[in-house]
Amino acid sequence: MIKPFSENEKLGAIKALLSSHLLSEEVKSEIGRFPSQAIVGLGQGGGRIAAELSRFGFSTYLLNSSKSDLEEHKNLIPENRRIVTSSKDYPELEGTDKNAQLGFQIAKENKDLYVKVALDDTIQEAEFVWVCVSLGGGTGNGALKVALTYLSKVRENRALPGGKIPLGVICSLPSSDEKGSAFRRNALAGISVIQQLMSENKMGTAIVIDNEKMKDYYANNPLKTYGGTEIDAKSYSNMVIASTIAEVSSLPIMEGRSVFDKTEFLTTVSTPGWLSISKHKDLKSDENIESVIDNLFNNNEVLANYEVENAFAGAVAVLYPSNKNISPKIADDIYSYTSNLLNTKVNLSIAKNSKLDSLTLYGLAVYPTPSTRIQKLKEELKQWEQIEKEQEEAKKQAAASIGLDEFDEFFSSTNTASIRKKLTLDDLNEDFRDAKNQPKKIQATALEDIDF
């Protein structure tokens, strides 16, 4: 069971992002009903997302071929849950240098470690499991198919009514600052793996962190610690997703006249599809509710953008201060507009809390297609493939243009310098032998294995 948020000393700077309702006595008194969740972080990027989630007390496991990356989280995650996936085929490697195919080979080589994690009691007993990964990378992205295959098989034993598997993915997409085709090719291959597992009903939702969008969002909303230190943009992204998961997970334990219960929550996040989570703070009684709902699902999704249509599942939560009443008409309008916009069954929560000082909305929707960033990544991949092709051609042209073809055979095996040998007394005595006996030639040391 996780600790009450108000007593959790590991939250650190992430506490500045949390909604005040998490620190209330009402949530503290019901913390035993908080949905239990386990986290599996793959690679460096996935490990950093997972580490932020671990601050809330979620059981967390990290798998990485780089021990240095794992050591970054030694103050948050126990050593027995920081698992090195070393390679017998490539024993000198730590990491994959963004080579996701190499990451896949290393993961297959270490499949016993992934099986061990999947069969761990904490993983099997959790009500939901999140796998965290940076899709632009090599180690984590390469391991994604292996990890999800085993986890899906195990999580079938916790399947919800209707056969939904309580297993999800939190994945990040590269921003335009990350140069080269490899980032984009990796990301698109990772999206393909996730989409295939969704199609086979072997997992639930995937949440996308679009680092391109988060970069712009962070520029307008930089975060500093209480000591004044500014948090970097990617760490901020990871903190946003971790705090968001914690906040929406608390909805089933909130007191109110309409409850988004735990079964509804787990069913929503276990629906195969792409999950968006949005938040709107400080809703005013005179605001246009239809416009607010439209903005909640279309423009207020911090993590990624989606085509808002034909949702598979949805939920909307209305949280209001205990010392204020909410107009029944506002609640009815919020539900009505959300249902019409998403065109699907929508779960509703209307809850009050003593720590809140303004009305707050949360919107959840599961869509059939991934973030609109995917199309942009495909375009960027073509652009980078063209750039890299031109770079390769330029390299060849540069070699030809300097006009040094005559030196092509300069270092060939037929044009080598003489080889020296340390002399002995017998070598020197050769000069004093009978002239008929010709001096022995100094033989080169046998290094036939060297091939130029």
C-alpha positions as CSV (number, residue, x, y, z in Angstrom):
1,M,0.0,0.0,0.0
2,I,1.3,3.5,-0.8
3,K,1.8,6.1,1.8
4,P,-0.5,9.1,2.2
5,F,0.8,11.8,-0.2
6,S,0.9,14.3,2.7
7,E,3.5,12.1,4.5
8,N,5.6,11.1,1.5
9,E,9.1,12.5,1.9
10,K,10.2,11.2,-1.5
11,L,8.0,13.5,-3.7
12,G,10.6,16.2,-3.9
13,A,10.0,18.9,-6.5
14,I,7.1,16.9,-8.0
15,K,5.0,18.1,-5.1
16,A,4.8,21.5,-6.6
17,L,2.8,20.1,-9.5
18,L,0.3,18.1,-7.5
19,S,-3.4,19.1,-7.1
20,S,-4.0,20.1,-3.5
21,H,-6.8,17.5,-3.2
22,L,-4.1,14.7,-3.0
23,L,-2.9,16.2,0.3
24,S,-6.3,16.3,1.9
25,E,-7.5,14.3,4.9
26,E,-10.2,12.7,2.8
27,V,-7.7,11.2,0.4
28,K,-5.4,10.2,3.3
29,S,-8.2,8.3,5.1
30,E,-9.0,6.3,2.0
31,I,-5.5,5.7,0.7
32,G,-5.9,1.9,1.3
33,R,-8.4,1.9,-1.6
34,F,-6.0,3.7,-4.0
35,P,-5.6,1.5,-7.2
36,S,-2.4,-0.5,-6.8
37,Q,0.0,0.0,-9.6
38,A,3.4,-1.4,-10.6
39,I,5.9,0.2,-12.9
40,V,8.5,-1.3,-15.4
41,G,11.0,1.1,-16.8
42,L,12.9,0.1,-20.0
43,G,16.2,1.8,-21.0
44,Q,17.4,5.3,-19.9
45,G,14.4,7.3,-20.9
46,G,11.9,4.8,-19.6
47,G,13.8,4.4,-16.4
48,R,13.6,8.2,-15.8
49,I,9.8,8.2,-16.3
50,A,9.5,5.1,-14.0
51,A,11.6,6.7,-11.4
52,E,9.3,9.7,-11.1
53,L,6.3,7.4,-10.7
54,S,8.2,5.4,-8.0
55,R,8.1,8.5,-5.8
56,F,4.4,7.8,-5.2
57,G,5.3,4.4,-3.7
58,F,4.5,2.4,-6.8
59,S,6.6,-0.8,-7.0
60,T,9.1,-0.1,-9.7
61,Y,11.5,-2.2,-11.7
62,L,14.2,-0.9,-14.1
63,L,15.9,-3.0,-16.9
64,N,18.8,-1.5,-18.8
65,S,22.0,-2.7,-20.5
66,S,23.8,0.3,-19.0
67,K,24.6,0.0,-15.3
68,S,25.5,3.7,-15.2
69,D,22.0,4.7,-16.2
70,L,20.5,2.4,-13.5
71,E,22.8,3.9,-10.8
72,E,21.2,7.3,-11.5
73,H,18.1,6.0,-9.5
74,K,19.8,4.2,-6.6
75,N,18.3,6.6,-4.1
76,L,14.7,5.8,-5.2
77,I,14.7,2.1,-6.4
78,P,16.3,-0.8,-4.6
79,E,19.3,-2.6,-6.1
80,N,17.4,-5.9,-6.7
81,R,14.9,-4.0,-8.9
82,R,17.6,-2.3,-10.9
83,I,18.4,-5.0,-13.4
84,V,21.3,-5.0,-15.8
85,T,20.7,-6.8,-19.1
86,S,24.2,-7.4,-20.2
87,S,25.1,-9.2,-23.4
88,K,27.3,-12.2,-23.9
89,D,27.5,-11.5,-27.6
90,Y,28.6,-7.9,-27.0
91,P,30.1,-8.0,-23.4
92,E,31.9,-4.6,-23.9
93,L,28.6,-2.7,-24.6
94,E,26.7,-0.6,-22.1
95,G,23.8,0.9,-23.9
96,T,23.0,0.6,-27.6
97,D,23.7,4.1,-29.1
98,K,20.1,4.4,-30.3
99,N,20.2,1.1,-32.1
100,A,16.8,-0.4,-31.4
101,Q,17.5,-3.6,-33.3
102,L,20.5,-4.2,-31.2
103,G,18.4,-3.4,-28.1
104,F,15.9,-6.1,-29.3
105,Q,18.7,-8.7,-29.7
106,I,20.0,-7.9,-26.2
107,A,16.5,-8.1,-24.7
108,K,16.0,-11.5,-26.3
109,E,19.3,-12.6,-25.0
110,N,18.1,-11.6,-21.5
111,K,14.6,-12.9,-21.8
112,D,14.9,-14.9,-18.5
113,L,15.3,-11.5,-16.7
114,Y,12.1,-10.2,-18.3
115,V,10.3,-13.4,-17.4
116,K,11.5,-13.1,-13.8
117,V,10.1,-9.5,-13.6
118,A,6.8,-10.5,-15.2
119,L,6.4,-13.4,-12.7
120,D,7.2,-11.3,-9.6
121,D,4.4,-11.3,-7.1
122,T,4.2,-7.5,-7.1
123,I,3.6,-7.5,-10.8
124,Q,1.1,-10.3,-10.7
125,E,-0.9,-8.8,-7.8
126,A,-1.0,-5.2,-9.0
127,E,-4.3,-3.9,-10.2
128,F,-2.6,-2.2,-13.1
129,V,1.0,-2.3,-14.6
130,W,2.6,0.5,-16.6
131,V,5.6,-0.1,-18.9
132,C,7.6,3.1,-19.4
133,V,9.8,3.7,-22.5
134,S,11.4,6.4,-24.6
135,L,10.5,5.3,-28.2
136,G,13.3,7.3,-29.7
137,G,16.0,5.3,-27.9
138,G,17.5,1.9,-28.6
139,T,17.7,-0.1,-25.3
140,G,14.2,0.5,-24.0
141,N,12.5,0.6,-27.4
142,G,14.3,-2.6,-28.5
143,A,13.1,-4.3,-25.3
144,L,9.5,-3.2,-25.6
145,K,8.2,-6.2,-27.6
146,V,9.9,-8.7,-25.3
147,A,8.7,-7.1,-22.1
148,L,5.1,-6.6,-23.3
149,T,4.9,-10.1,-24.6
150,Y,5.7,-11.7,-21.2
151,L,3.8,-9.1,-19.2
152,S,0.7,-9.5,-21.3
153,K,0.7,-13.2,-20.8
154,V,1.0,-12.9,-17.0
155,R,-1.5,-10.0,-16.8
156,E,-4.2,-12.2,-18.5
157,N,-4.8,-13.7,-15.1
158,R,-5.9,-10.2,-13.9
159,A,-8.2,-9.6,-17.0
160,L,-11.2,-7.5,-16.3
161,P,-14.8,-8.3,-17.3
162,G,-14.8,-8.3,-21.1
163,G,-11.3,-9.7,-21.3
164,K,-9.5,-6.3,-21.0
165,I,-5.8,-6.7,-19.9
166,P,-4.8,-4.2,-17.1
167,L,-1.5,-3.4,-18.7
168,G,-0.5,-0.1,-20.3
169,V,2.4,1.8,-21.8
170,I,3.7,5.3,-21.1
171,C,5.9,6.3,-24.0
172,S,7.7,9.4,-25.1
173,L,8.3,10.6,-28.7
174,P,11.4,12.5,-29.8
175,S,11.3,16.3,-30.3
176,S,12.7,18.1,-33.3
177,D,15.8,18.9,-31.3
178,E,16.8,15.3,-31.5
179,K,18.6,15.1,-34.8
180,G,18.8,12.2,-37.2
181,S,16.7,9.5,-38.8
182,A,17.4,6.9,-36.0
183,F,15.2,8.6,-33.4
184,R,12.3,8.8,-35.8
185,R,12.7,5.3,-37.2
186,N,12.9,3.8,-33.7
187,A,9.8,5.7,-32.6
188,L,7.7,4.7,-35.5
189,A,8.8,1.0,-35.0
190,G,7.8,1.2,-31.4
191,I,4.4,2.7,-32.2
192,S,3.9,-0.2,-34.6
193,V,4.6,-2.7,-31.8
194,I,2.2,-1.0,-29.4
195,Q,-0.6,-0.7,-32.1
196,Q,-0.2,-4.4,-33.0
197,L,-0.6,-5.5,-29.3
198,M,-3.6,-3.3,-29.0
199,S,-5.2,-4.9,-32.1
200,E,-4.6,-8.3,-30.5
201,N,-6.2,-7.2,-27.2
202,K,-3.0,-8.0,-25.4
203,M,-2.8,-4.7,-23.6
204,G,-4.8,-1.6,-22.6
205,T,-4.0,2.0,-23.2
206,A,-0.9,3.8,-24.2
207,I,-0.1,7.4,-23.0
208,V,2.1,9.5,-25.3
209,I,4.5,12.2,-24.0
210,D,5.2,14.3,-27.1
211,N,8.5,16.0,-26.2
212,E,8.0,18.5,-29.0
213,K,4.8,19.7,-27.4
214,M,6.2,19.5,-23.9
215,K,9.2,21.6,-25.0
216,D,6.8,24.5,-26.0
217,Y,4.6,24.0,-22.9
218,Y,7.7,24.0,-20.6
219,A,9.0,27.2,-22.1
220,N,5.8,28.9,-20.8
221,N,5.6,27.1,-17.6
222,P,9.2,26.4,-16.3
223,L,9.4,24.7,-12.9
224,K,11.8,25.5,-10.1
225,T,12.4,23.6,-6.9
226,Y,11.7,25.3,-3.5
227,G,15.4,26.0,-3.4
228,G,15.2,27.9,-6.7
229,T,16.9,25.3,-9.0
230,E,15.2,25.1,-12.4
231,I,14.1,21.6,-13.6
232,D,15.2,20.6,-17.1
233,A,12.5,20.2,-19.7
234,K,12.6,16.4,-20.0
235,S,12.6,15.9,-16.3
236,Y,9.6,18.2,-16.2
237,S,7.8,16.1,-18.8
238,N,8.4,13.0,-16.6
239,M,7.1,14.8,-13.5
240,V,4.0,16.0,-15.4
241,I,3.0,12.4,-16.4
242,A,3.8,11.0,-12.9
243,S,1.7,13.7,-11.2
244,T,-1.1,13.2,-13.7
245,I,-1.3,9.5,-13.2
246,A,-1.4,10.0,-9.4
247,E,-4.2,12.6,-9.6
248,V,-6.5,10.6,-11.9
249,S,-5.9,7.4,-9.9
250,S,-7.2,9.2,-6.9
251,L,-10.6,9.8,-8.4
252,P,-12.1,6.4,-7.4
253,I,-11.5,7.2,-3.7
254,M,-13.0,10.7,-3.8
255,E,-16.2,11.4,-1.9
256,G,-19.1,12.8,-4.0
257,R,-22.6,12.3,-5.4
258,S,-21.4,10.6,-8.5
259,V,-18.4,8.3,-8.3
260,F,-15.9,7.2,-11.0
261,D,-15.3,3.9,-9.1
262,K,-12.2,1.7,-9.3
263,T,-13.7,-0.7,-11.8
264,E,-14.6,2.1,-14.1
265,F,-11.2,3.6,-13.8
266,L,-9.4,0.3,-14.4
267,T,-11.8,-0.5,-17.3
268,T,-11.0,2.8,-18.9
269,V,-7.2,2.5,-18.7
270,S,-7.4,-1.2,-19.8
271,T,-9.2,-0.3,-23.0
272,P,-6.9,-0.9,-26.0
273,G,-6.2,2.5,-27.5
274,W,-4.4,5.8,-27.0
275,L,-5.2,7.6,-23.7
276,S,-5.4,11.3,-23.3
277,I,-5.6,13.0,-19.9
278,S,-6.5,16.6,-19.6
279,K,-7.0,19.1,-16.7
280,H,-8.8,22.4,-16.5
281,K,-8.4,24.4,-13.3
282,D,-10.4,27.3,-11.9
283,L,-13.6,26.8,-13.8
284,K,-15.9,29.8,-13.4
285,S,-19.6,29.5,-13.0
286,D,-20.2,32.0,-15.9
287,E,-17.9,30.2,-18.4
288,N,-19.3,28.6,-21.5
289,I,-19.4,25.0,-20.6
290,E,-19.4,23.7,-24.2
291,S,-16.4,25.7,-25.0
292,V,-14.6,24.5,-21.8
293,I,-15.3,20.9,-22.6
294,D,-14.1,21.3,-26.2
295,N,-10.9,22.9,-25.0
296,L,-10.4,20.2,-22.3
297,F,-10.2,17.5,-24.9
298,N,-8.9,19.3,-28.0
299,N,-6.4,21.9,-26.7
300,N,-5.6,21.2,-23.1
301,E,-4.0,17.9,-23.5
302,V,-0.5,18.7,-22.3
303,L,1.2,15.5,-23.2
304,A,0.1,15.0,-26.8
305,N,-2.5,16.0,-29.4
306,Y,-5.2,13.6,-30.8
307,E,-7.9,13.6,-33.3
308,V,-10.9,13.9,-31.0
309,E,-13.4,11.6,-32.6
310,N,-14.9,8.1,-32.2
311,A,-13.4,7.6,-28.8
312,F,-13.5,4.0,-27.4
313,A,-14.1,5.2,-23.8
314,G,-14.2,8.4,-21.8
315,A,-14.6,9.9,-18.4
316,V,-15.0,13.4,-17.0
317,A,-14.5,14.3,-13.3
318,V,-15.7,17.5,-11.6
319,L,-14.0,18.3,-8.3
320,Y,-15.2,21.2,-6.3
321,P,-14.4,22.8,-2.8
322,S,-16.3,21.3,0.2
323,N,-17.3,24.8,1.3
324,K,-19.1,25.5,-2.1
325,N,-21.9,23.8,-3.9
326,I,-21.8,23.0,-7.6
327,S,-24.9,23.9,-9.7
328,P,-26.6,20.7,-10.8
329,K,-27.0,22.3,-14.3
330,I,-23.2,22.8,-14.6
331,A,-22.7,19.1,-13.7
332,D,-25.3,18.0,-16.2
333,D,-24.0,20.2,-18.9
334,I,-20.4,18.9,-18.4
335,Y,-21.6,15.4,-18.8
336,S,-23.8,16.1,-21.7
337,Y,-21.2,18.0,-23.7
338,T,-18.5,15.4,-23.0
339,S,-20.7,12.6,-24.2
340,N,-21.6,14.4,-27.4
341,L,-18.0,15.3,-28.1
342,L,-16.5,11.9,-27.5
343,N,-19.6,10.1,-29.0
344,T,-19.1,7.2,-26.6
345,K,-20.1,6.0,-23.1
346,V,-18.7,8.5,-20.5
347,N,-18.2,7.8,-16.8
348,L,-18.9,10.8,-14.6
349,S,-17.4,11.8,-11.2
350,I,-18.7,14.7,-9.1
351,A,-16.6,14.9,-5.9
352,K,-15.9,17.5,-3.3
353,N,-12.7,18.1,-1.3
354,S,-11.6,20.3,1.6
355,K,-8.3,21.2,0.1
356,L,-9.6,22.6,-3.2
357,D,-10.3,26.3,-3.6
358,S,-11.7,26.2,-7.1
359,L,-13.6,23.9,-9.4
360,T,-11.4,21.6,-11.4
361,L,-12.1,19.3,-14.3
362,Y,-10.3,16.1,-15.5
363,G,-11.0,14.6,-18.9
364,L,-10.0,11.1,-20.0
365,A,-10.5,9.7,-23.5
366,V,-9.3,6.5,-25.3
367,Y,-8.8,7.0,-29.0
368,P,-8.3,4.5,-31.8
369,T,-5.4,6.3,-33.4
370,P,-2.1,7.6,-31.9
371,S,-1.0,11.1,-31.4
372,T,-1.0,13.5,-34.4
373,R,2.7,13.8,-33.9
374,I,3.1,10.4,-35.6
375,Q,2.4,11.8,-39.0
376,K,4.9,14.6,-38.4
377,L,7.5,12.0,-37.4
378,K,7.0,10.2,-40.7
379,E,7.6,13.4,-42.6
380,E,10.7,14.2,-40.5
381,L,12.0,10.7,-41.1
382,K,11.9,11.2,-44.9
383,Q,13.6,14.6,-44.5
384,W,16.4,13.1,-42.4
385,E,16.9,10.1,-44.7
386,Q,17.4,12.6,-47.6
387,I,19.7,14.7,-45.5
388,E,21.8,11.7,-44.5
389,K,21.9,10.5,-48.1
390,E,23.2,13.9,-49.2
391,Q,25.8,13.8,-46.4
392,E,27.0,10.4,-47.6
393,E,27.3,11.7,-51.1
394,A,29.1,14.8,-50.0
395,K,31.6,12.7,-48.1
396,K,32.3,10.6,-51.3
397,Q,32.6,13.8,-53.4
398,A,35.0,15.3,-50.8
399,A,37.3,12.3,-51.0
400,A,37.3,12.5,-54.8
401,S,37.7,16.3,-55.1
402,I,41.0,16.5,-53.2
403,G,42.9,14.8,-56.0
404,L,45.0,12.3,-54.1
405,D,44.1,9.1,-56.0
406,E,47.8,8.4,-56.5
407,F,48.1,7.6,-52.8
408,D,45.3,5.0,-52.7
409,E,47.9,2.1,-52.6
410,F,50.3,3.9,-50.3
411,F,49.5,1.7,-47.3
412,S,48.9,-1.5,-49.3
413,S,50.7,-4.7,-48.3
414,T,53.1,-4.5,-51.2
415,N,54.4,-1.1,-50.1
416,T,55.4,-1.5,-46.5
417,A,58.4,-0.3,-44.5
418,S,61.1,-2.7,-43.4
419,I,60.5,-4.5,-40.2
420,R,63.0,-4.2,-37.4
421,K,64.1,-7.0,-35.1
422,K,66.1,-6.8,-31.8
423,L,69.6,-8.1,-32.6
424,T,71.5,-10.9,-30.8
425,L,75.2,-11.8,-30.6
426,D,74.6,-14.5,-33.3
427,D,73.3,-11.8,-35.6
428,L,76.5,-9.7,-35.2
429,N,78.8,-12.8,-35.7
430,E,77.3,-13.3,-39.2
431,D,79.8,-10.7,-40.5
432,F,82.8,-12.8,-39.5
433,R,81.7,-16.1,-41.1
434,D,83.1,-17.5,-44.4
435,A,82.2,-15.3,-47.3
436,K,80.7,-18.3,-48.9
437,N,78.1,-18.4,-46.2
438,Q,75.7,-15.6,-47.0
439,P,74.3,-13.7,-44.1
440,K,70.8,-14.8,-43.0
441,K,68.0,-12.5,-43.8
442,I,66.1,-11.1,-40.8
443,Q,62.6,-12.7,-40.9
444,A,59.6,-10.7,-40.1
445,T,57.6,-11.9,-37.1
446,A,54.7,-14.1,-38.3
447,L,51.5,-12.0,-38.1
448,E,49.5,-13.7,-40.9
449,D,46.2,-13.1,-39.2
450,I,46.5,-9.3,-39.8
451,D,44.7,-8.4,-43.0
452,F,44.6,-5.0,-44.6
